[in-house]
Each structure stands twice: as C-alpha cells, then as structure tokens.
Amino acid sequence: MGWLVSSPIPGVRIDYVTGACGEGEATLEASAADDTLTFTAPGDTEGTAVEIAEGESKVIPSGTASKAIRVYREADLRFSGIATLSLVHSMNGLLGMADLTSAQRSAGRTTYRAYGLTVPSNADVTGLKLWLPPVAGAQATYSLALETPVAGSIQTIANETTAPTGLSWSSPTTEATALTQSTVASGEWVGVWIRRVWPAAGVMTPREGVQLSWKFTGV
C-alpha cells in the first residue's frame, strides 16, 4: 500500500502498510503518557495500544491483526497527536511509473519523474541519503539525481521521455553507496529525479516492486 499522511506525529516514521488494510482513511494515535501507538485501518476498529521506545521499530495492528503498519520512532522528538493516513494501492506510482505497451516494451523506453523532498520549518536535515534497494528479477534499471531549486522551482520537462539537463545520475542500491545531500535547510526542499530505463525486448512482468530508501543523520 501507498500512503499520504496528514498532520504527521513528530518523530514517527511509517515504513510499511499491509495490503490487508485496503484503501481509505486510517488513523495513528500517539500517547505521550504511556509511550504507545494505536492504529485503526479503514473500516476497522481500533487496535491494541503498543508501547514503543525511542529508537524502536514496531508493528502496530488495527482491530484485525492482518491490518497493520510498521513504524519507527525517532529519539528526542515530541511524541503526541493523531495522524490521518490516506491509503491507496500504488502499483503505478512515482517510482514504478506507468505500464508499457507492447511496442514500448519491444523498443525499450526511458522515462523520468521528479518529486520534492521538503523539510519542516523547525529544523535543518543533515546527512540525507537516498538509495534504491535491488528488486529480484527486475527488468528495468533505476537511477536517481538531485536538483537544488532555483527561485523556488526545479526544471520542467516537455514529457516523461524528455531527459532533464545538468544532472548527475547514480544507481545506489545500498546505504553505503547512497546518493547524499549534506544539508537541506529548515523550510527548504530538494528535487529528487528518478530515471527508469526499460531494455529493448525486456520480459514483461505484472509488477516490479520498486522501493526508495532514505535516511538522515540529524535535525
């Protein structure tokens, strides 16, 4: 599942949502009084509160055990609030991009997408790292590039097959080889470009589970 978070809980990072949750609105609530999180999947009842310490990763179930999320709690950040999650199936998302026609598969096709990684206005982010873990059996190859906004925006391209200019591409697959940005200042953002290269005569698959991993060392 993919998710969009409204009013995120400070210091709580969502890493995974089970497919059993389905699409719709879910909630995640933090209690500072006892350091617990409770999760309610779309159309389900609230699950049992789970205690989570700073620096821990935990699975938080909804009322139905198969409907759950996995989260990580950062250290030294305020822990309270209720986050609303809009859950969607994300088979053709920003990373995986659109399906290919038979003609495009045969000829090969390179496409580009971009998104903005924004930092809240209360802290700088330092030591940002981005990488793409390898996908077993994948036909396409993926690369990343960073672009610093100029006058509040990054470049635009005519269509998804037009290459952006002036970028340095890399294909990091581990944290050790990650694409890095030393600092993204408070209230600022950085453009992250993704390039997908589908080889000519590649073998079509129903789905390639592309994942973007990221990490930062300080705020």
C-alpha positions, 0 to 999 in steps of 0.5 A: 500500500501507498500512503499520504499522511496528514498532520504527521506525529513528530518523530514517527516514521511509517515504513510499511502498510499491509495490503490487508488494510485496503484503501481509505482513511486510517488513523495513528494515535500517539500517547505521550503518557504511556509511550504507545501507538494505536492504529485503526485501518479503514473500516476497522476498529481500533487496535491494541495500544503498543508501547514503543521506545525511542529508537524502536521499530514496531508493528502496530495492528488495527482491530484485525491483526492482518491490518497493520503498519510498521513504524519507527520512532525517532529519539528526542522528538515530541511524541503526541497527536493523531495522524490521518493516513490516506491509503491507496494501492500504488502499483503505478506510482512515482517510482514504478511509473506507468505500464508499457505497451507492447511496442514500448516494451519491444523498443525499450523506453526511458522515462523520468519523474521528479518529486520534492523532498521538503523539510519542516520549518523547525529544523535543518536535515543533515546527512540525507541519503537516498538509495534504491534497494535491488528488486529480484528479477527486475527488468528495468534499471533505476537511477536517481539525481538531485536538483537544488531549486532555483527561485523556488522551482526545479526544471520542467520537462516537455514529457516523461521521455524528455531527459532533464539537463545538468544532472548527475545520475547514480544507481545506489542500491545500498546505504553505503553507496547512497546518493547524499545531500549534506544539508537541506535547510529548515523550510527548504526542499530538494528535487529528487529525479528518478530515471527508469530505463526499460531494455529493448525486448525486456520480459514483461512482468505484472509488477516490479516492486520498486522501493526508495530508501532514505535516511538522515543523520540529524535535525 
